[in-house]
């Protein structure tokens, strides 16, 4: 007979890629994970792993068992959610967000969620969009609040608000005449987040669409770092208007007239539509009420 613990071991090993990390994920030992998997293979009478491969690689049958096993685990989670609804007592909720969300709304988000689901254990994480999406797909997060990426295969999204980004630099930076075209911008230094940021992809596509080469790039994964580099006069940065509004008003930064404008960023609450799961969409609805469109 196949047990839930065996399915959890198979799922954890597939997600984590090693016995040590799978054991850590399930708060058990490597030997316990190995025992569960061997018992599972014995019960099924099939090999779940390719023993000829040096790496831990699922066999064809193993992939099929994993797919069905994940469905069972998701339905188990859904039943547990329904049993504890509406408060979901003791349920962990792991949510990720970009730096803009964390800096602008995190305290209000936590307060709003706890006002409705006081007994849910909240585990926030801050990161870049595609890193967070990767962790969401891997089951490491339950929901992420990010600019909506181009591809959302297999994921559900609830639109939250639109965010306008501005091209900014130090008032002392030599940017030449305005308005600045994409071709002119190629002669300046551009301060930008790395490729795991949605904004990076938007900016790079913007240059391609307007037949302009990328300028010299200065990379930094922190919005605060980008802003500090721009204030110090190292180049032109692209920042959310809500993030740099005060710096512009107080004269540390100035907004540049660069045409055409970049597309707006649409922020969404994104989650995996697990079979029968209700916690993630309910949390997305709560988050939507907390993230009112920022005043522009």
N, C-alpha and C positions, 0 to 999 in steps of 0.2 A: 504494500500500500504506500502511495506517495504522500508525504507529509508537507505541511506548510513550511516547516523549518528547512526541509530539503529544497523546496522551491526558492526560498529566501537565499539559501547558500548559492544556488546556481545563478540567481539574478545578481547577487552581490559580486560573485566572481566575474561574471560577464561585464559588469559595470566597472569594476575596480582593476581588473587585469592581473591581480596577484592574490595569493592566499592570505598574505599578511594584511593587505588593505581590506580584503573582504572580511577577514576576522575582526579587524578594527571597526569596520562599518556595522557589524552585527554584534559587537561587544562580546566576542567569544574567542576561541583559540584556532590556530591553523589546523590542528589535528581534528578539532570538532567539525570544521568545514569539510576537510578531506573525508571524514567518516560519513557525513551526511551525503556527500556526492557519490561515494562508493556504494552506499546502501541504496541510493536512488538508481544507480546503474544496474545493481543486482535485481531490484524489484522490477525494473522495466525490461531487463534482458538486452539492453542496447548500450553501446559505448557513447557517452555524451561528449567525449573529447578525442581529438586526434592524437593518439599516443605516439605517432611517428614524428610529430612536430615538437621541437624543443620548447616552443612557447606554449602557453595555455590557450589552445585554439579549439573552439567548439566544432564537433563533427556536424554533418548535415542533419542528422537526427537530433543532435544537441540543440541546434538553432531552432528546430521546430518545437522541441519540448520547452525551450526557453520562451518562445513566443506565446505558447498556450499557458505556460506557468505565470508569465507576467499578467496575462488577462485574469487569471485566478487571484493573484495577489492584489490587483487593482480592485476586483470585486470584493475581496475581503476587506480592503480599506474602506470601500464605499459602504459596506454593511456596518463597519465600526463607526463611520461618520454618522450614518442614519441613527444608530443606536444612541449616540451621544448628542445628537442635534437637539436644540439649536446652539448649545454652548460648546460642544466639542471638547469636553473636559479632558485635559491631559494630552491633547493632540498637538504635535509640533507643526508649526507653519514656518517654512523656510522661504524667505522672499529676498530677491536681489533687486538692486536699483543702481542707477548711474549716480555720479557725484552730484549732478544738478539736483536730483530728487532728494538725495540725502541732506544736502546743505540747505535746501529751501523748505522741505516739508517733513522730514523724518519724525521730529517730535509730534507734530500734528497727526501724522499717519498712525504712529504707535498709539497715541491717545484715542484716536477714532476707532481703531480696531479693538482695543481693549474695552472700550465703552460698550461694545456689542458682544465681544467674545472674550470675556475676562479670563477664562480658564485655558485659553489656547497659549501654548508656549511659543513666543515669537523669536525667530532666529534671523536677523537681517544680515545682508551682505552687500558691500559696495564694490562695483567693478565696471569694466567696459562692456559695452552692449554684447558683442559677439562672444566674449568669455562667459557672460551670464547666460546667454542663450544656450551655449554648449553645456553648461552645468544643468540647465533646465532639462534639456533633452536627455542628459545622463541620469536624471532622477535625483540630482543633488539639491535642487531647488524646486519649490512647489509653484512659484510665480515670480515673474520679473517685471519691473517697471522700467521700460527703456524706449528710446525712439524706435518706431516700428521698422524692422529690417525688411529688405526686399523679399526674402523667402521665409515663409512661415509654414512650410510643409508639415502637416500633422499637428500643428499647434493652434490654439484658440486665442483670439485677441479681443480685448475690450478697449475701444478708443477712449482716451482720457482728455487730452488737450493738444493744441498746437503751440510750438515754441519757435519764435523768430530768432535767428542768429545774426549777429552783426560782425562786420569786418572792423577791427579796432587796432590802434597802435598808439605809441607814445606821441604826445603833441610835438615832441622834439625830433621825431623820426622823419627822415627825408623821403617822402613818398611821391614827390613831384606834383604834376598837375592833376586836377580832378575834373570830371569823373574818371575813374580808373577802369580800364578795360581788362578782360582776362589776359590779353597779350601783354599789356603793360605790367600786370601783376607778376608775370613770370620773371621780371627783372628784380623783384624784391624778395626778401627772405620771408618764408611762410612758417608760422609756428602752429603745429597741428598735432592732434592726438594720433597714436599709432593705428595700424590697420584694423585692430579689433574694436575700433570705434566706428559707429555708423556715420558720424560726421566726416571722418576721413574718406569713406567711400563716396559720400555725397560731393565733397569738394573735388575729389579726383575725377568723378564723372562729369562735374561741371567744367573742368578744364578740357576734358576730351570733347564734350559736346560743343565747346566754343573754339575748338581747334587751336588750343594753346598748350604749350609745354608746361610741365610742372616746375614751379620755382624751386630754389634751394629750400629744403625742408629742415626745420628744427623740431624734433619730436619730443613730446612730453605727455605722459598718460594722465596727468592731473590737470583739471581746469584751473586750480589755483596756481599751478606751475606755469601754465600757458599765459595766464593773466600777468604773473610776475615778470615773465620774459618780455611780454609786450610793453609793460610799464617801464622796464629797463631799457627799451629801445632796440631790442634785438630783431624786430620784424613785425609783420602783420599777423594777427591772430583772428580766428573766427570763434566767437563766444556767444552763448545764449544771452539775449538782451537782459533777462532778469538777473543774470549772474554779474554783468558788468555795468548795469545802470548807474549805480552809485559812483563808480570810478569815473564814468563819463561826466556825471553832474559835478563832481569835485575836481575835475581837471587832470586826473592821473592818466586817463585814456581819452582818445577821441574816436568817433565813429567815422569811417571812410565811406565815401560815395563810390561804390564799386558796382558796375552794371555789366550784364543783368544780375539781379539778385539771386541768391541761392534759394532753392526750394525750402519751404518751412519744414520743421521736424514735427512729425505726429507722434506723440507719446502714447503708449498703450500698456495695459496690464496683460501680459501674455502667460499662458499656462498650458499644460498638457491636458487635453480633454479625456481624462481617464474614464473608463466605463462606470457610469453611475456616480462618480465622485461629485460632491456638491460643495466641498469646502473652498476649493480654489475659485470657482465662479462667484461664490458668495463673498469671498474676500475681495475679488476684483470689483464687485459692486460697491462695497464699503469704500475701497480706495478711490473709486470714481467720484463718490460724494465728497471726499476730502480734498481732491486735487482739482479745485475750480480753476478754470483758465486764468493764468496770471495776467494781471493788468499790464497793458503795453504802453 
